[in-house]
Amino acid sequence: MRKLMLLFVALPLSTPVFARADSAMPRFDLTQTCRATSDLGVGDEQSFAVCMHDETDVEKQLAITWTSYSAAARSRCSAETMIGGNPSYVELFTCLDIDRSLSGGNASGTGK
């Protein structure tokens, strides 16, 4: 029984399939975000389509590069992106990119 309990504790810690929640990329409702943007009256239905295209492209890029950013940057930028509602992957990517630039291009955020 003790070995079984040890297995249940060790397996999630050693298997990447069991990714921790803090390393997961946030999920945004792009339709809501782009509707809110187009409802500002600065464009027409085309601006909604452009917004959806841009957000979807950046979401795909972030899905590939998400873990290359430091955990601190991911956490801070995710929280900042949520301020004011209607979070955006473009906004999240911009924050992460600025953080990386300010840390000297280092993905860990240590500047080393």
C-alpha atoms as one frame of an Amber mdcrd trajectory, in Angstrom:
protein
   0.000   0.000   0.000   2.831   2.363   0.858   4.461   1.794  -2.565   1.163
   2.548  -4.259   0.839   5.853  -2.387   4.416   6.746  -3.329   3.597   6.029
  -6.971   0.590   8.371  -6.871   2.753  11.111  -5.400   5.808  10.603  -7.639
   4.050  10.072 -10.960   2.516  13.545 -11.315   5.794  15.147 -10.309   7.797
  13.273 -12.920   5.383  13.146 -15.860   4.993  16.192 -18.140   1.432  15.128
 -18.993   0.457  16.285 -15.531   1.463  19.907 -16.101   0.962  22.177 -13.145
  -1.779  24.790 -13.415   0.664  27.683 -12.932   2.463  26.696 -16.137  -0.710
  26.570 -18.228  -1.321  29.311 -20.761  -4.458  31.303 -19.956  -7.516  30.812
 -22.154  -9.363  33.901 -23.348 -12.746  34.321 -25.029 -11.555  35.893 -28.262
 -15.053  36.506 -29.584 -15.896  38.573 -26.500 -12.596  40.442 -26.653 -12.940
  41.273 -30.348 -16.636  42.205 -30.023 -15.748  44.616 -27.219 -13.019  46.124
 -29.380 -15.264  46.508 -32.410 -18.081  47.915 -30.204 -15.885  50.913 -29.420
 -17.053  52.412 -32.701 -13.589  52.740 -34.200 -14.266  50.328 -37.031 -16.751
  48.015 -38.670 -17.264  44.268 -38.939 -13.937  44.059 -40.745 -12.168  45.203
 -37.575 -13.784  42.266 -35.747 -12.455  39.844 -38.378  -8.986  41.411 -38.255
  -9.021  41.237 -34.457 -10.006  37.550 -34.508  -7.266  36.790 -37.047  -4.596
  38.638 -35.049  -5.648  37.117 -31.723  -5.778  33.581 -33.141  -2.340  33.923
 -34.746  -0.770  35.208 -31.534  -2.532  32.533 -29.459  -0.935  29.839 -31.661
   2.487  31.466 -31.334   2.169  31.725 -27.553   1.113  28.071 -27.326   4.480
  27.199 -28.855   6.644  29.648 -26.885   4.741  29.891 -23.565   7.197  27.911
 -21.441  10.181  29.836 -22.832   9.141  32.845 -20.739   9.973  32.988 -17.053
   7.273  31.859 -14.632   7.335  35.308 -13.017   6.781  37.052 -16.363   3.981
  34.647 -17.325   2.232  35.218 -14.008   2.628  38.997 -13.994   1.688  39.493
 -17.641  -1.318  37.172 -17.348  -2.575  39.150 -14.348  -1.966  42.503 -16.067
  -3.781  41.340 -19.194  -6.879  40.537 -17.129  -7.157  44.076 -15.752 -10.179
  45.835 -17.200 -11.719  42.702 -18.682 -11.558  41.452 -22.268  -8.038  40.003
 -22.092  -6.065  39.775 -25.305  -3.338  37.404 -26.489  -1.788  40.295 -28.400
  -1.590  42.272 -25.154  -0.197  39.248 -23.287   2.443  38.635 -25.961   3.438
  42.312 -25.941   3.918  42.234 -22.167   6.001  39.042 -22.346   8.074  40.422
 -25.223   8.798  43.651 -23.327   9.728  41.659 -20.221  12.141  39.539 -22.268
  13.681  42.640 -23.875  14.159  44.326 -20.525  15.808  41.239 -19.062  18.432
  41.316 -21.795  16.756  38.810 -24.075  17.041  36.082 -21.459  14.013  33.794
 -21.232  14.517  33.181 -17.526  14.164  36.860 -16.671  17.415  36.835 -14.700
  19.371  38.878 -17.220  22.217  36.326 -17.155
